Amino acid sequence: MNILIKSATIIDSKSEFHNTTQDILIENGVITKIESTIKNPKNYQEISFENLHISQGWFDSSVCFGEPGFEERDTIKNGLKTAAASGFTAVAMNANTNPVIHSNSDITFVNAKASNNAVTLLPVGALTVGSKGEDLAELYDMNTAGAVAYYDYKKPINNPNLLKIALQYASNFGGLVCSFPQENKISGNGVVNEHINSTKLGLKGIPALAEELQVARDLFLLEYTGGKLHIPTISTVKSVELIREAKKKKLDVTCSVAIHNLYFTDAVLADFNTHFKVLPPLRTQTDVDALIEAVKDGTIDMVTSDHNPIDIEHKKIEFDYAAYGTIGLESAFGALQTIFTTKKTIDILTKGKSRFGIAQTPINVGNKASITLFNPDSKYTFTTKNIISKSKNAIFENESLKGSVYGIIANNQTALNL
């Protein structure tokens, strides 16, 4: 792959060309020249877009594609196409499939399905067999096949001793254990945030306490065992405070937040639109403000789209019975740009890589090209025509967003939205 990118503004704090506009020559997937003007005597393909900006390739720490087993929701092939069109060069795929990804052969299958793609798929294996929360899965076996972390997607580990053993065992090979922050006995049959709006709407609530108790428990276990813990998609003020204190103690803990929990509050539930039924639930403005501040100060390590395609049969039904989840890859950049500056948005989208074993690839001569191309200033209303996923359960439908993606260059391939 030989390409000449023309007049691109580089947004990459790790590059010596940060905040400058340059031509970039890429030969056989490697950046060979960065200069203000580069001639093209070999007649390489030239890439030129309006207000073109580039950065290191983006990473999402939590996506779901359905395959194997739920291909009606989406497939790995189309999921990676969606990720590329949305600017992501790497995604960590969750194990909420059928069968659940919980063995060496399952990881091998996923890797084979995702091979030779511009987007790097990082398989996350289930923490327990079948994600049932009863017996540890073969963590080391999955590690040797390429699993980057272990997570029973959206399913809390109810047995604290099981999580204790998982942290101790995975520490032998540097495995990253993920624990969904919800205490089921407290959340009960709740479907939305327990607050004024849940009472108004007559919907059962999930108290913030359900999340915070689990976070506190997991941090105590981490302090006791050591190991590496990731707490995905926190949503409350107190969770932020607990994790901030744990980091002061130098515990090896990271956490993420879903983009929609930074953008929406539970006030949007008035119409009972099931697109807004997500887990953890949308919380209050006080929670949103605290989460945004925690992203800015680094307490929250990464922001995820928490992309989860759900077919219409499980989403367009009564609110109580609808499945949790929203797609989010296609809207991730545009939504973040409405909350943060472009510089901070790019910082967010390129963070978290090292936690999942991905090397940083600064835009410098001699490095492999892993690049996202985008226009940070375009404004548009997100509609179904912006959706590439097979499922259309988009929480950001009809929202005014800012910033569009031109595509990616990675793994010696291009995937451009031409």
matplotlib code that plots the C-alpha trace (Angstrom):
import matplotlib.pyplot as plt

x = [0.0, 1.5, -0.3, 0.4, -1.8, -2.0, -2.4, -3.4, -3.4, -1.7, -3.3, -0.9, 0.8, 3.4, 4.4, 7.0, 4.6, 1.7, -0.6, 1.1, -0.2, 1.9, 2.0, 2.5, 4.0, 3.2, 5.0, 4.2, 2.3, 5.1, 5.4, 8.5, 8.3, 6.5, 7.0, 5.1, 5.0, 5.8, 5.9, 4.4, 6.8, 5.7, 2.1, 0.9, -2.7, -3.3, -5.7, -7.1, -10.2, -11.8, -10.4, -8.4, -7.1, -5.4, -4.4, -3.2, -5.8, -8.7, -9.5, -12.7, -12.5, -16.0, -17.9, -20.3, -20.9, -23.2, -21.3, -21.1, -24.7, -26.5, -25.7, -29.1, -27.7, -24.5, -21.5, -17.8, -17.2, -19.9, -18.9, -15.3, -16.6, -18.6, -15.6, -13.4, -16.0, -16.3, -12.5, -11.5, -8.3, -8.7, -11.7, -12.0, -14.9, -17.0, -17.9, -21.7, -22.2, -23.8, -21.9, -20.1, -16.5, -14.8, -12.2, -9.0, -10.9, -13.5, -10.7, -9.1, -12.4, -12.9, -9.3, -9.7, -12.9, -11.2, -7.9, -6.6, -8.6, -7.7, -9.2, -7.5, -10.0, -9.0, -11.0, -12.2, -12.9, -15.6, -14.4, -16.5, -17.8, -20.7, -20.7, -22.8, -20.7, -20.1, -16.8, -13.7, -13.2, -9.8, -8.2, -4.6, -5.7, -7.5, -4.5, -2.3, -4.8, -4.8, -7.5, -6.7, -9.0, -11.8, -15.3, -18.8, -20.4, -22.9, -23.1, -21.7, -19.7, -22.0, -19.5, -16.7, -14.5, -14.7, -13.5, -10.7, -9.5, -9.7, -7.5, -5.0, -4.8, -4.7, -1.9, 0.4, 0.4, -0.6, -4.3, -6.8, -9.9, -13.1, -16.0, -19.3, -20.3, -23.7, -25.0, -28.1, -29.7, -29.9, -30.8, -33.5, -35.9, -35.0, -34.8, -33.9, -32.1, -33.9, -34.7, -37.6, -38.1, -38.5, -41.2, -42.9, -42.8, -43.8, -40.7, -38.7, -35.4, -31.8, -30.3, -26.8, -26.0, -26.2, -23.2, -21.3, -21.5, -20.0, -17.2, -16.3, -16.3, -14.2, -11.6, -11.3, -10.7, -8.1, -6.3, -6.2, -5.2, -3.2, -3.6, -5.1, -8.7, -10.8, -14.2, -16.2, -18.9, -19.3, -22.1, -22.3, -20.6, -19.7, -18.1, -15.8, -14.8, -14.1, -11.9, -10.1, -9.3, -8.1, -5.7, -4.3, -3.5, -1.7, -4.1, -3.8, -7.3, -8.7, -12.3, -14.3, -17.5, -20.0, -20.3, -24.1, -23.7, -21.7, -24.3, -27.8, -29.6, -32.7, -34.8, -34.9, -37.0, -40.3, -41.4, -40.5, -38.1, -36.3, -33.3, -32.5, -32.7, -29.0, -27.0, -25.9, -28.9, -28.8, -28.3, -28.8, -27.1, -25.0, -23.7, -23.0, -21.1, -18.9, -18.2, -17.1, -14.8, -13.4, -12.6, -10.9, -8.7, -7.9, -9.8, -11.7, -9.1, -11.1, -14.4, -16.3, -19.1, -20.3, -21.5, -24.2, -26.4, -29.8, -32.3, -35.7, -37.6, -35.8, -35.7, -39.0, -41.2, -42.6, -39.9, -39.8, -39.1, -36.8, -33.1, -30.5, -28.0, -27.4, -25.1, -22.5, -19.5, -21.0, -21.9, -18.9, -16.7, -19.6, -21.0, -17.7, -17.0, -20.2, -18.8, -15.0, -12.5, -11.1, -7.7, -9.4, -11.6, -8.6, -6.8, -9.9, -10.2, -6.5, -6.3, -6.6, -4.6, -1.7, -4.2, -5.3, -1.8, -1.8, 1.4, 1.1, 1.9, 2.9, 2.7, 6.5, 8.7, 9.6, 6.5, 3.8, 0.8, -2.2, -4.1, -7.6, -8.7, -11.4, -13.0, -13.5, -15.8, -18.6, -22.0, -25.0, -28.0, -27.4, -30.0, -30.5, -28.6, -25.5, -25.9, -23.8, -24.6, -27.2, -29.2, -30.5, -30.9, -29.1, -29.4, -28.1, -30.7, -31.8, -29.1, -27.0, -23.4, -20.1, -17.3, -17.2, -14.8, -13.1, -11.8, -8.7, -5.3, -3.9, -2.5, -1.1, -4.7, -7.1, -10.7, -12.0, -15.6, -15.4]
y = [0.0, 3.3, 6.5, 10.2, 12.2, 15.9, 18.9, 17.1, 18.8, 16.4, 16.1, 13.9, 15.1, 12.3, 13.5, 16.1, 17.4, 18.0, 20.9, 21.4, 20.8, 18.4, 16.0, 12.4, 9.7, 6.1, 3.2, -0.4, 0.6, 2.6, 6.4, 7.3, 11.1, 14.0, 17.4, 20.5, 19.6, 16.2, 15.6, 12.4, 11.1, 7.5, 8.4, 7.0, 7.3, 10.8, 11.4, 14.9, 15.9, 19.1, 20.4, 17.1, 16.3, 13.1, 11.4, 8.1, 5.4, 5.4, 2.6, 1.4, -0.8, -2.2, -3.3, -6.1, -7.6, -10.6, -13.2, -16.1, -16.9, -13.5, -12.7, -11.0, -8.3, -7.9, -9.9, -9.5, -8.5, -5.7, -4.7, -4.1, -2.2, 0.0, 0.5, 1.6, 4.0, 5.4, 6.0, 3.1, 1.2, -1.2, -2.5, -4.9, -7.2, -8.6, -12.2, -11.8, -14.3, -17.7, -19.7, -17.4, -16.8, -18.7, -21.0, -21.1, -22.3, -19.5, -16.9, -18.6, -18.5, -14.8, -14.0, -16.0, -14.2, -10.8, -11.5, -9.4, -6.3, -2.7, -2.8, -4.8, -6.9, -7.6, -10.5, -10.3, -13.7, -14.4, -14.4, -17.4, -20.5, -19.4, -16.0, -17.8, -16.5, -19.9, -21.3, -19.5, -19.9, -21.1, -17.7, -18.7, -20.9, -17.9, -15.7, -17.9, -17.7, -13.9, -12.8, -9.3, -9.2, -11.3, -10.0, -11.3, -8.5, -6.6, -9.5, -8.7, -11.3, -12.0, -14.3, -12.1, -15.2, -16.0, -12.5, -12.8, -16.0, -14.5, -11.6, -13.8, -16.3, -13.8, -11.9, -14.8, -13.9, -10.2, -10.8, -8.0, -8.8, -6.8, -6.6, -5.1, -2.7, -3.7, -5.4, -7.4, -7.7, -3.9, -3.3, -5.9, -5.6, -1.9, -0.7, 3.0, 5.2, 5.4, 9.1, 11.6, 10.6, 6.9, 7.7, 10.0, 7.4, 4.5, 2.5, 0.5, 2.1, 1.0, 2.9, 4.5, 2.4, -0.8, 0.4, 1.9, -1.1, -3.3, -0.8, -0.6, -4.3, -4.9, -2.3, -3.9, -7.3, -5.7, -4.2, -7.6, -9.7, -7.4, -8.0, -5.8, -4.7, -2.8, -1.5, -0.9, 1.8, 3.6, 6.1, 7.8, 10.5, 8.1, 5.6, 8.3, 9.2, 5.6, 5.0, 8.3, 7.2, 3.8, 5.4, 7.5, 4.2, 3.1, 0.2, -1.2, -0.2, 1.5, 2.4, 3.5, 5.4, 5.1, 8.1, 8.2, 8.5, 11.7, 13.1, 12.2, 12.3, 10.3, 13.2, 11.8, 8.9, 10.7, 9.2, 5.6, 5.4, 2.1, 3.4, 5.1, 1.8, 1.2, -0.4, 1.2, 3.5, 7.2, 9.1, 12.7, 15.9, 15.8, 12.4, 13.6, 16.6, 14.5, 11.9, 14.6, 16.2, 12.7, 12.2, 15.6, 14.9, 11.3, 9.5, 7.8, 6.2, 5.7, 6.4, 3.8, 3.8, 0.6, -0.4, -3.1, -3.9, -5.3, -6.6, -4.9, -7.8, -7.3, -3.5, -2.2, -3.6, -2.4, -0.6, -3.1, -6.0, -4.3, -5.4, -3.0, -1.5, 0.9, 1.1, 3.8, 3.5, 5.6, 8.5, 8.3, 11.1, 13.5, 13.1, 13.5, 16.7, 18.3, 17.8, 18.2, 20.2, 18.4, 18.0, 16.4, 14.2, 12.8, 12.2, 10.3, 8.2, 7.2, 6.4, 3.0, 1.2, 0.2, -1.3, -3.7, -4.4, -2.1, -0.1, 3.6, 4.6, 8.3, 9.9, 10.1, 8.9, 5.2, 4.2, 1.9, 3.9, 3.6, 6.7, 8.1, 10.8, 13.2, 16.7, 18.1, 21.0, 19.6, 19.7, 17.3, 15.6, 11.9, 9.8, 6.2, 7.0, 7.4, 3.9, 1.1, -1.5, -4.1, -3.2, 0.4, 0.9, 4.2, 6.3, 9.3, 9.2, 12.8, 14.4, 17.3, 16.2, 17.8, 16.2, 13.6, 10.7, 10.1, 6.7, 4.9, 3.7, 0.8, -2.7, -1.7, -1.2, 1.7, 1.9, 5.3, 6.7, 7.8]
z = [0.0, -1.2, -0.5, -0.4, 2.0, 1.1, 3.4, 6.6, 10.0, 12.5, 15.9, 17.8, 21.0, 20.6, 17.1, 16.4, 13.8, 16.2, 15.2, 11.8, 8.3, 6.3, 3.4, 4.5, 2.3, 3.3, 1.5, 2.2, 5.3, 6.8, 7.0, 5.0, 4.7, 6.4, 4.8, 4.0, 0.4, -1.1, -4.9, -6.3, -9.1, -8.6, -9.1, -5.8, -4.8, -3.4, -0.5, -0.2, 1.8, 2.9, 6.2, 6.6, 10.0, 11.1, 14.4, 15.7, 15.1, 17.5, 20.0, 21.6, 24.6, 24.5, 21.3, 20.5, 17.1, 17.8, 15.8, 16.5, 17.2, 16.9, 13.3, 13.0, 15.2, 13.3, 12.0, 12.6, 9.0, 9.0, 12.6, 11.5, 8.4, 10.8, 13.1, 10.2, 8.8, 12.3, 12.6, 14.8, 14.0, 16.9, 18.9, 21.9, 21.2, 24.1, 24.6, 24.7, 21.8, 21.4, 22.3, 24.7, 23.8, 26.8, 25.3, 23.3, 20.2, 20.5, 20.6, 17.6, 15.7, 16.3, 15.3, 12.1, 11.2, 11.8, 10.0, 7.1, 8.1, 8.4, 11.9, 14.5, 16.5, 20.1, 21.5, 25.1, 26.6, 29.2, 32.8, 33.7, 31.8, 29.7, 31.5, 34.2, 37.1, 38.6, 37.4, 36.1, 32.3, 31.0, 31.3, 30.5, 27.6, 26.1, 26.8, 24.7, 21.8, 22.0, 24.5, 25.8, 28.8, 30.6, 31.1, 31.5, 29.5, 31.6, 34.1, 37.6, 39.4, 42.4, 44.2, 45.7, 46.2, 42.5, 41.6, 44.2, 42.7, 39.2, 40.1, 41.8, 39.0, 36.1, 37.8, 37.0, 33.4, 33.5, 32.6, 32.8, 34.8, 34.1, 36.6, 35.7, 38.6, 39.7, 42.8, 41.5, 44.8, 45.1, 41.4, 41.5, 38.6, 38.0, 34.4, 34.7, 37.2, 40.6, 40.9, 40.4, 36.8, 37.5, 40.0, 37.5, 34.8, 37.0, 36.0, 38.5, 39.4, 39.7, 42.6, 42.2, 45.3, 43.3, 41.3, 44.1, 46.4, 43.7, 42.9, 46.6, 47.0, 43.9, 45.0, 48.4, 46.6, 44.4, 47.3, 49.0, 45.9, 43.7, 40.0, 37.2, 37.4, 34.8, 35.8, 32.7, 32.2, 35.5, 35.8, 39.2, 41.3, 44.1, 41.7, 40.4, 44.0, 44.9, 41.9, 42.5, 46.0, 44.8, 42.4, 45.1, 46.9, 43.7, 43.0, 39.5, 38.4, 35.3, 34.4, 31.5, 30.8, 28.0, 25.7, 26.2, 29.9, 29.3, 27.0, 28.2, 31.5, 32.6, 31.6, 28.0, 29.1, 29.1, 25.8, 26.9, 23.8, 24.2, 22.4, 25.8, 27.7, 28.5, 31.3, 33.4, 33.1, 32.2, 35.4, 36.6, 35.5, 38.7, 37.7, 34.1, 35.3, 37.6, 34.9, 32.4, 35.0, 35.8, 32.1, 32.0, 35.1, 34.1, 36.9, 34.1, 31.8, 28.7, 27.0, 25.0, 22.6, 24.3, 20.9, 21.3, 18.3, 19.2, 16.7, 16.4, 17.9, 21.2, 21.2, 19.7, 22.5, 25.9, 27.8, 30.7, 28.4, 25.8, 25.8, 27.1, 24.7, 21.9, 18.9, 19.2, 16.9, 14.1, 16.5, 18.9, 17.4, 16.7, 20.1, 21.9, 19.9, 21.3, 24.8, 24.5, 22.4, 19.4, 21.1, 24.1, 21.9, 20.1, 23.4, 24.6, 21.4, 21.5, 25.2, 26.8, 24.2, 26.5, 29.0, 26.3, 24.9, 21.9, 21.2, 20.5, 16.9, 16.8, 13.4, 12.8, 10.0, 10.3, 12.2, 10.8, 9.6, 12.0, 11.2, 11.5, 9.0, 10.0, 9.7, 13.2, 12.2, 10.1, 11.7, 11.0, 12.4, 13.1, 11.3, 10.2, 7.0, 9.1, 10.5, 9.0, 11.6, 10.8, 13.9, 14.1, 17.9, 18.0, 21.1, 19.2, 16.5, 15.6, 17.7, 16.4, 16.3, 15.2, 13.2, 10.5, 9.8, 6.4, 7.3, 8.4, 7.2, 9.2, 8.9, 5.4, 4.2, 3.6, 4.5, 3.3, 3.1, -0.5]

ax = plt.figure().add_subplot(projection="3d")
ax.plot(x, y, z, "-o")
ax.set_aspect("equal")
plt.show()
